[in-house]
Amino acid sequence: MAPADTPAEPAVAPTEVYMTRMAPEETGLDLGMDRTIAHATVVPGTIVRTGPTELRVDGEFELKGSGTLEDPYLPSWEYLFSAGGVYKPRQGVDDLPQRIALLDDQWVTIAGHTAFPLVTGESSEMLVMLNQWDGCCIGVPPTPFDAIEVRLQEAVPTGPKHSFNYGTVTGRMKVDPYLIQDWLVGLYILEESELRDDL
């Protein structure tokens, strides 16, 4: 038993314990730096592995998953939206954060509001978005940073024109800026996707 005047050892957080056991190269990962993305220059960030399938990104975001079909990345909408603070092609700024580039060609799962084309009974394309939007008049129209164009593996029936839906989509992410005269129209695409209805 330690004498009363001996200070107790400080508690160590699980992340710190994991960090002390990592190989040095895991503390500054270059994930995404090898990606070539049209109309963008990938700029390095700080990516640190904090667990077997957890990353701490730019000191601000936690990203879970491995980017595989069996264990897709689970980015938050805040994570995806953060690209807008840096990537501004209309202003001549084509810097794209490494944290966004690392999602390119990786499997991703995200939940959000869904919108389908209004004129078909079933569709193999849709949007998944942070906010509700009916494609016309009701809700908040999406930006390129808080919406993902989804290409489904199998067509699904669409609902009534002004119904709101919510679902979870898993697919292979493409970070693919779509510009019209330097105006950014779209940024994210999910291919080979599967939709799970959460309502």
Helices and strands as residue ranges (DSSP letters): H 14-20, G 24-27, E 41-43, E 47-51, E 54-57, E 61-64, H 77-81, G 82-85, G 89-91, E 95-97, H 98-101, E 107-115, E 122-129, E 147-157, E 165-180, E 183-197
